[in-house]
Amino acid sequence: MTTKQMKGFEDSYVVEGKMALPYTYFAGRVGSKFITTIRDQKKIMGVKCPTCNLVYLPPRQVCDKDFTDIRDKWVDVSNSGTVENFTVVRYDDKHLPRKAPFVLALIKLEGADTPFMHILEECAIENVKIGMNVEAVFAKETTNTILDIDHFKPAVKGAKVSVLPGTARKQWKPEDEPETQEKRKGGKPDMSKPVIITAALSGAATMKNQIPSVPYTPAEFAEEAYKCWKAGAAMVHVHAREEGGMATHEHERIRATYDAIRQKCPELIVNLTSAVGMGKTAEQRLSQILAIKPEMASLNTNTMNFGIVDRKTGKVFIDYVFENTFTMLQDFGKAMEENGVKPEIECYDMGGLDNAILIGKQGFFTDPINFNFVWGVAGGQQFRAESFIAMMNALPAKANFTTCGVGTDEFPCIMQSCLLGGHMRVGLEDNIKMPNGDLAKGSYELVEVAVSIANSIGRPVATTDEARLIMGLKKR
């Protein structure tokens, strides 16, 4: 640093050089609440003018339109919205939050009337478009700034659930206490009861050479599960895979897959398979369930042929006997219930349902018992409407039922289940094509079909909380 005396100001000096002046910026009462809510609650809030009903984001103290004081009129807004405009930053500066090039987008969140500027990532610059849907990604480590929203990314299309204009659906609650439900109700089903949509993400046999979007890795399972949840699924059914795609019973790999899904989507119900895949022993099938203790796991009911057969010619490609003895049904069911894992009882025909009811006389199944009717397996029964009704009428009084179908059996069986007051399962484990025959983009696109079925007959789609209430689950 150099100094020199100024002429005429002998007692003053010009200081040449740089001086660090650290400071803390105070965002004000409104701005501080906005930032701390993002930081602490991972939630975005705006302020609403009670006079003109405009919702401002970022929040401000006074309405621009009528000058109403709105500093305390806080409302929640969505974490997702649309791109109103954008620019590409193509130069570097130490004060910029990212290295060039990157996108700054003007984003209007759902529930807000004004947009705000933020970073848009996880999308090639050339794919950014005005009107695209985006969602917030919150920072893992706090910055105490607007960058506690780390960035926005392209959003998965959400479920379109029919709601009358000006209304909001309240969480469903059962009208009858379980102890008063002594027998199954006949006649018209309760169409106000939410329908639970499950996505079976992979199964043991669907491979990437059939459909590239079937998940193998924990990260792929997590991303697909998240997409399914955003589309309307309350639960995912999981067969974990090795890196090469083969079904695995290894605890470490299954736990990594389970944990990845839970971390990506904490609210989602994860239902693990106890079938695993061909050639697994009873101990291998059960031990991974008891080690991980998911909220729900599948429980198979009868020993049966389980193969791959050409439906047109009858040619057998894979022939396998799927072993599920009475002792296995008993031991698996008891162990699951004792470890707080709710069984989902898989019935491939009426015999499987009868087996479960027979062994259930020991009393270890807790109400409500949850059944899944499976159609179209080579070795099980094909979907027939009258068979479905017969199985439904044979259920215990307090039981729930869902259904799934292999291939072309998928859509008619889930539609009938939804119509009769039951639930629906779709996904790449069972079927890889859309109703028009096109290859599905993923299980999430099949979930969207299930949501459209529910909407078409006026049944609400169950949230994860409602699904737990209906099936008698306790969140982990």
JOPE-V616811 format. One record per backbone hydrogen bond with DSSP energy under -1.0 kcal/mol. NH is the residue of the N-H (numbers start at 1). CO is the residue of the C=O. If there is no record, write none. Layout:
<<NH	CO> <NH	CO>>
This chain:
<<6	12> <9	6> <12	9> <14	4> <16	2> <32	28> <33	29> <34	30> <35	31> <36	32> <37	33> <38	34> <39	35> <40	36> <41	37> <42	38> <46	75> <47	56> <48	73> <49	54> <53	49> <56	47> <63	68> <67	63> <70	61> <73	70> <74	72> <75	46> <77	44> <78	110> <81	134> <82	108> <83	132> <84	106> <85	106> <87	104> <89	102> <96	93> <102	89> <104	87> <105	118> <106	85> <107	116> <108	82> <110	80> <112	109> <113	55> <116	107> <118	105> <120	103> <121	152> <127	124> <128	125> <131	83> <132	129> <134	81> <135	153> <136	79> <137	151> <139	148> <148	145> <149	146> <150	137> <151	137> <152	119> <153	135> <155	133> <159	230> <161	159> <167	164> <180	177> <181	178> <182	180> <191	189> <193	190> <195	460> <198	424> <199	235> <200	426> <201	237> <210	207> <211	207> <214	211> <221	217> <222	218> <223	219> <224	220> <225	221> <226	222> <227	223> <228	224> <229	225> <230	226> <231	227> <232	228> <233	228> <234	197> <235	197> <236	269> <237	199> <238	271> <242	246> <245	242> <248	240> <254	250> <255	251> <256	252> <257	253> <258	254> <259	255> <260	256> <261	257> <262	258> <263	259> <264	260> <265	261> <268	265> <269	234> <271	236> <272	296> <273	238> <277	275> <280	277> <285	281> <286	282> <287	283> <290	286> <291	287> <292	288> <293	289> <296	270> <297	342> <298	272> <299	344> <304	322> <306	320> <307	378> <308	318> <310	315> <314	310> <317	308> <318	308> <322	304> <329	325> <330	326> <331	327> <332	328> <333	329> <334	330> <335	331> <336	332> <337	333> <338	334> <339	335> <340	337> <341	336> <342	295> <344	297> <345	370> <346	299> <347	372> <353	349> <354	350> <355	351> <356	352> <357	353> <358	354> <359	355> <360	356> <361	358> <362	359> <363	360> <371	400> <372	345> <373	402> <374	347> <375	404> <376	381> <379	377> <380	377> <381	348> <388	384> <389	385> <390	386> <391	387> <392	388> <393	389> <395	392> <399	396> <400	369> <402	371> <404	373> <406	375> <407	430> <409	406> <410	407> <413	409> <414	410> <415	411> <416	412> <417	413> <418	414> <419	415> <420	416> <421	418> <422	417> <423	401> <424	196> <425	403> <426	198> <429	200> <430	427> <431	427> <434	438> <437	434> <440	432> <447	443> <448	444> <449	445> <450	446> <451	447> <452	448> <453	449> <454	450> <455	451> <456	452> <457	453> <459	454> <462	195> <467	463> <468	464> <469	465> <470	466> <471	467> <472	468> <473	468>>
